[in-house]
């Protein structure tokens, strides 16, 4: 009696099954001589196989057919992962010689994604994070900085409902945002033609998400931030590259070029800095609400924290909310409960608010657990992780469970959130 391991039956059992059923099943048919066609027995498909998804280069992912060239528009290109993920980070050196080069997260297509990008000629807001949904872009936050036309090391990290954007210093994010538009998707590097050579995006890396956030210095409601645009030529405390931009502009104007002609021939040239610019990020903004609640983390290089005071006074003058940042977890929760009465469209919960305002890395796993629980158990987005490989979801959930077990803040809340993740595992996705 011979046992066939791949089939799990003996030859005698196979023959009996063929006589009664005509085949082992729909996939395991015999050939014309009545011999089992082993080639018809399915193996493990490539899509079910595990592979490294942390600290791995896009060059490697391309080699194993787990990333591809995404030609988003006629002027844009890059590489994104073949599979979708929930919580990941991506890093790469990104040039700012041309506009809108950056990193993408939870990407479905060009019209649906999160985007971290550089825009070198904006007035003191050259590093941005936005959400593009249905082709409509909403800026979720920016860093109050002016940058040169050179490569910068960027990192874009997404976990739960939190987006973190790094530039150069990869220890603390420059921009932190809470948004619930997308729960999963592809991650990648986007470049702009004609500067979009393949190697720029293939040297990027896929990483595990980062943790800590900068603590908020102010929390305000706003419809539009105050601007104080001043011509570069009127300022002294500006970097040399901006002085060169001003000289270039003045030279071209003296030669008789109009602003439109300068833009057409040489691209946009920065002529002003914004002395009221601050670094900020939204908290779960929804288009149906006319204002945003934002957290401010720094001022700008020219006026420092004076710009924060200007924005606070601007919000007060328009009758909008101004809050002192919470001092601890319980105060953050109380602030959230009061705010939720007005911002009823918020989906992000109290732990999202605590994480963004207090910045403590211990609250990251709380808000992640809330995000999974809300989408899967409470049914807010039941299909949110349908395209994430099953093995990837399981090991991601295990990562967050281990972090909750090691939590050193608000132990009772850590235990409650651990139970939430266990319920997610039981329900499945």
N, C-alpha and C positions, 0 to 999 in steps of 0.2 A: 504494500500500500504506500503510494508516494504522496507526500503532502506538498502542495504548491503554496509557498509562503505569500506571494504577492496577491493571490486570490483568496487564501484562507480556507481552501477546500482540498480534499483528496481527489485523485483522478476518478475514483468510483463515485464520489458525490457529484463531481462535475458531470459525468456521463448520465447519472440519474436525473440531474437537473435539466440537462439538455433534452432528455427524452420526454420529460413532463412539461417543460416550459418552452423548449425550443432555443433558449439562450440562458446564460447566467443572469443577465438583466439587459436593459437596453444598450448598455455600453460594451458588455463582454460577449460579443457574438463569436460563434465558431466559423471556421472557413468551410469550403465545399467538402473537405474530407472529414468533417466532424471534429477537427482538432481546434482547441481553443486558440483564438487569435489574441495572443498576449499584447500585441501592439495596440489593440483597441482599449486596453485597460488604462484609464487615465493615471498620470503621475501627478506630483505636486506642481501646480502651475507656477510660473515665475512670479506672478503677482502675489502669491501667498508666502514667498520666501522672505525671511528676515535679512536685513543688511544694516550696516552702520548708519545711524541718522544723527549722530552727535560728533562734533570735532572731525568732520570729514569734508574734503574739498569738493567743489563742483566739478573739477576735472575728474575725480574718482567717480562721482555720481554719473557723469556723462559716459565714462568708460563702461560702467555696468548697466547702462541704459535706464538710469533712474533720474535723469535730468534731461532737458531738451532746450533747444534754441527757441525762445519765444519772441517772434517778430511782432511786437505790439503795434507799431505804426510804421509808416514809411521813413520816419526819422528816428525810430527808437528800436532797440534790440536788447537782448540779454538772455540769461538762462534761469529757468525755474525748475523746481523739483517735479518729477513725474507724479509722485504721490502727494496727497494732502496730509497736513499735520495740524494739530490743535495748538500746542505750546512749543515754540521753537524760537531760535535766534539765527540771524544770518549776518555775516560780517565780510567786508571787502574794502580795499582801497578804491575810492571813487573820485574821479577827477571832476573839477568844477569848471573846466575850460568851456564847456558848453552847458546850457541850462538843463535843469531837471534830471540830473543823473543821480541814481540812488538805489535803494533796496526796497523790495516788496515783500509783504507778508500776507498770509491768508488770501492769496491770489486765486481768483476763479478765471477771470479774463481781464483784458485791459480796462474794461469799464466797471469792474468790481474787485476792489483790492484795498489794502492799506499800503501807504507809500511814505517812505522817508527819503527826502531828496535835498540837494543843494541848489540854491538859486542865487548865484554870486553877486548879481547886481541889484538885488532888492535893498531898500533903505533900512539897514540894521535889522534884518530878519531873513538871513541867508540860509538858515537851516530849518527845515519844515517837516511836519508830519501831517498827513491828510488822509481822509477816507474818500474813495471814489466808489459811489454806489449808483448803478444804473446810468453811468456816464457823467454823473454830477459830482464835482469835487467840493468837499468841505474841509477847510483848514482846521485841524484840531489843536494845533499848537505850533509855536516856533521859538527858536532861540534868538535872543537879542544880540546879534553878532554880525559883523561884516567880515567876509572871508576873501582870500585871494583866489586867483584862477590856477589852482594847483591841486594835486590829489590829497584827499583827506581819508583817514581811516574811519569808517562808519560801522556801527553795529545797530541792528534793529531787532529788538526782543519783544515777543508777545506771549503773554501767559494769562489765561482766564480772560478777563475783560480789560487788561492793562497793556498799554503800548509804551515801550521805553526806547528812546532814541539817543544814541551815543555818537560823539564826534571827537576823534583823537584820544581823549582820556576815557578809557573803557572801564573805569572803576565806578563812576557815577553817571547816570544818564543826564543829558542836558535837558531833555523834554520828557515829561510823563503825562499820559493821557488815559482816560477811561472811556471805552467805547464798546458797544454791544452789537454793532452792525453785522460783523462776520465772526463765526465761531471756529472755523477751520478753513484751510486752503493751502495753496502751494507757497513756497518761499523762494526768493531768488534775488538776482542782481540785474539792474536795468542800466543800460548805457545809452548814449545818444550818438547817432551817426552825424558826421563822418568820423567821430572819435571812437566809435564802437567796434574796436577790434575784439576778437574772440577772447584773447587772454585776459582782458580786463574783468570779465565776469567769471571765467573758469577758475581764477585764483581765489574767489570767494569761498567761505566755509559755512557749513551748516552746524549750528551749536545748540546746546541746551539753553533754555531761557536764563537770563540773569535775575538778580533779586532786589537789591535795595533801591530806594528812590530818594531824591532830595526832599527835605522837609519843606512844606509850604510856608512862605513868609506872609502871604495875604490871600484871602479868598473873596472874590468879588463877582457880582453879576454884571454882564456887559452885553451891549448890542454891537458896539464898535469901540475899540480901544482908542484912546486919545493919541494923536500924532503931533510931534513938534519937529517938522522937517526944516533943517538948516543947511544952507549950501556949504559944500566941503571947503570952498575957498575962504569961508568966514571963520573956520576953526583951526586951532593949532594942535590940539591933542588927538590927532588922528594918525593911523598907520601910514607909512610911506606909500604903500600900493594905492591907497585912496587918493593921496596927493597926486600920484601919476595919472590916475583916472581923471582928476579935475583938470590937470594940465592938458591932457589929450582933448577933453571936451572943449576947453577954452580955445585951443589951437584950431580945432575944426570949425568952431563958430566964427573965429576971426577970419577963416578962409572963405566964409560965406555959406557954409553948409547949414541947412535947417535941421531941426531935431529929427524930423521924419527921415531925411537923407542920411543923417548919422546912424540912425537905427538900422536902416536898410543896408548901408555899406559896411558898418563896423559892429553892428549889434548894439544892444542897449549899454549905455555907459552910466555908471552911478554918479549922480551929481549932488545928492543930499545924504545926510545921515538923520536918523530919527532919535532925537534926544529924549523922547518919552517912551522909547521901546523897552519892553520887559519880556522876560522868558516866561511863557505860560502854557497851560494845557487845559483842555475842557474836561468836564465831568459829564459823560453820557449825554451829549447834546443830541436833541432830536429836531429835525427841520420844522416840525409843527409849532415849536416854541420860538418866540421872537427874540429871546435873549439866551445867553449861555452863562452857566456858572463855571468859573475858571479858577485854577490855583496858580499863583505867581511864585516863582522860585528864585529869580534873580532880576537885577536891573540890567543896565547895559554898560559897556566899557567906558562911556563918556561921562555919564552923570551918576553911575552906580545906583544905589537904592533910592536916590531922589526920584527916579522915574517911577518907582513903586508908589511912593507917596502921591505923585501926580495922578496916577491911574486910580488910586483910592478916592481922591478928591473929585475926580471926573465922574466916577460912579455915583458918589453921594450927590453931586450937583444934578444928576439926572433922576434921582430918587430910586436908584437901584441898590441892591443888597451889598453890604460890606460886612464881612465876618472876620473876627480874630481867629487865627488857626487854632484848632483844638490842642490842648496840652497833653491829653492822654486818650486811651481807647474809649472810656466811658463818655468823655466829652464829645468825641468824634461821633459816636453813635447817637447821642442826643441831638447834635447839630443835624445829622442826616435825617432823623425823624421829623424835625421841624421843617427842613427844606423840602422833604418829600410831599408835604401837604400842598406845596405850590407847584413843584416840578413833578407832577403826577405821571408824566410820560417816562420818567426814569425806569430803566430795567435793572441797572446796576444797583447792588444792595449796600447795606451799611458797612460791610467789610471792604468793599471797593473804595468807599469814601474814606474809611480809616487808613487804608493803605496809601491812597494818593495824598492825603493831607499830612499824615504822620511820617510816612516814608519807611517805617520799620519793616525789614525784610520778613519778619515773622508773620506779618499779615498777608503776605503774598499767597501762601497756601490756603488761607481762609477764603480769599476772594476767588481763587481758582476752584475750590470745592463748591462754592456757591454758584459759580458759572455752570459747571457740569450738572449740578443738582437741578438748577433752574431749567436748563435746556432739556435734560433727559427725564428726570423724575417728575418735575412739575409740568413738563410738556411745552415749554416756551418754544424750543426749536428741536423737536424730537428727531429730526433727520440731520442735525448739525454735524455729526461725526460719521455719517454714512460712508464717506469716501476715504476716511482714515483707515489704514490697514489695522486689522484686529489686534495683531501682536504689538503694534505701535501704541494703540490705545491702552492696552493692558499694562505695558511697561511704563507708560506715562502716568497712569493712575497710581501704579506702585511707587513711582518716584515721589508723587505728592503725598501719598500715605506715609512714606518713611519720613518726609519732612515734618508732617503733622505730629508724628510720634516723638520727634526730637524738639518740638516747639518749646520755647522757654518763656513765652508770653501768653497770658490768659489761657491757662491750661484747660479750663472747663470748655472754652470755645474751641480749642484744638481738638478735644475729644468729640465734641458735637460735629465738627466738620469732618473728622475721620469717619464717623458713622454715615455722613452724607455720601462720601466717596464709596463706602461699602454698599450703600443702596444703589448707587449708580452701577457698580459692577454686577449686582444681582439683576437689575432691570435689563442691562445690556443696551446696545446701540445699533 
